[in-house]
């Protein structure tokens, strides 16, 4: 793909020039396919005319796998952005799991529907009680907390705000009007809207940068390096692995990718990685049985107290949830009664020595 600056009716030009004739001969002699459609790729501002200067070329075997398109907006340039879309169904695009958006949660509604009763934790088996409590929490979360779409988001612009959105919309509106009716008056209105948007954008970028720099202080190293990575334009997308090259073979199936990674991690942690001295020591120590019998009246065998439960919640960090998808915030935004009943379930598991399956 490139700017060949050639005019030819084959790709939508109203006339033909020498460069266009040369490109036509090249395409015919070498059996090259042209991906361009009727969309123009260039806007000549002095004459207010549209042209096709960029050409996308490929071999016949690839032509059926690509779609050519252009954006409607110039984005402050004189060339329209070109979009080449690969349409082969064999490609697996990365997806994100749906996550709860806790910043938009209705916690009053959540607490109302996520009530954990005494009957849930006492009258059922441990497995049934855990499933009942989990279902109640997740069902309330689905009603009160919105979720992400699962699509890979665009790179976030911290300086973008409502004012930028309004002036950008005005610029696009002026551009669409000029594109349909390329008069001098519409061109002046478009240039004015473009200037206004550029001024607002630069002001917002400057203020956002100043606010960001002011947050860099003598803080813990992780947050500091996170800010430095953002300064460098590197964002963590947290996407899953879409393919893996293992022993010369490309793996695309998600389950096979997970198993391959698990086997690699297992090999690193296996006994074959230990030194011979440690293996000998390990075998010698494993001949002795471990005594798990203790006195039931010892302090560490007593029930968990509510103050211990609250302290554990307050000291925990809001990290990713487990397989049950119950987040820490779903436990902290609960009534005292529900928390007491959840603690009863934990103590029941502790005393009956039966972990839920």
C-alpha positions, 0 to 999 in steps of 0.5 A: 500500500502506498501513495502512488499519485496516479489517476486512473478510472480503474480506481475511481479517478475522473481522468488519467495521467502518466503515473496512472497508466504505469500503475495499470500496466504494472497491475496487468503484467504482474497479475496484481489485485487492486483492493481499492473500492470507490472511496476516495483517499485524499482531499485537495483543500485548495481546489476542494476536490477528492481523489484516490492516490493511495492504492492497496495491492496484493496477490490473488491468493490474498485478495479474497481475504481482505476488505478495503475501506476508509474512514469518513473523517480526515482527523486533521489530515488531508488523507483519509485513514485507510482500513484493511480488514482481514476476513479469514475466520481462522483468526481468533481475536482476544477477548476479555472476561466480563467484569463488574464495574464497581464504580457504577454499582448501586450498593443500596440495591445490592444490599437489599437483594443479597441478604444472607439468612440463617437458614441458608448457612445452617439447614443445608449441607455445606456444599448446598449452603455455599452454593446458595450463598454464592448464588444469592450474592451473584444474582444481586450483583447482576441486578445492581452492578453493570458489567463490561462488554468484554471487548478490547478497549481503545487506548484511554486518553486521560485528557479527553473530556466532555468539552472535547467531545462537544467540539469534536462533534461540531467539527465532524458536523461541519466536515460532513456538511462540507463534504456533501456541499463543498462550498466556500462558506462551508469550508470556512465553517469547517476550518473554524470548527477545526481550529476551535477543537484544536484549541480545546484539545491542546488546553485539555492536554496541558491541564491533564499533563500538569495534573498527572505530573503533580501525582508523582511523589515519593510513593511506593515503587509499583505505583511510581513505575505504573505512572512511568509506563503510562508516560511511555505510552505502554498500557497493560491490556490484560488480554489472554494469549491468542496463540502459542508457538510450541515445538514449531507448532502454532496452537490456537485453541484456548484449552490447548494453550492453557494445558501447554502453559501448565505443562511448562510451569509444572516442568519448572516446579517438578522434582527434576529441577531440584539439586541432587542433595535436596532430592536426597534430603526430601526423600529421607524426610518424607519417610516420617509421618506428620502428626496432625492430632492436636487438642481441640480446646487450643486457642487456634482451634476455637471459632473465628470471632466477628472482629477477626472477620472484620479485620481480615476484610479491612486488611484485604486488597481488592484484587481479582476474584476467584472462580466464584466471581465474588469480589471483596467489595461484595462482602464489604458492602453488606449488612451486619446480619449478612456478615454474621451469617457468612461467618457462621458458615465459615465456622461451620466449615472449620468445625466440620472439617469439610471444605466445599467441593 
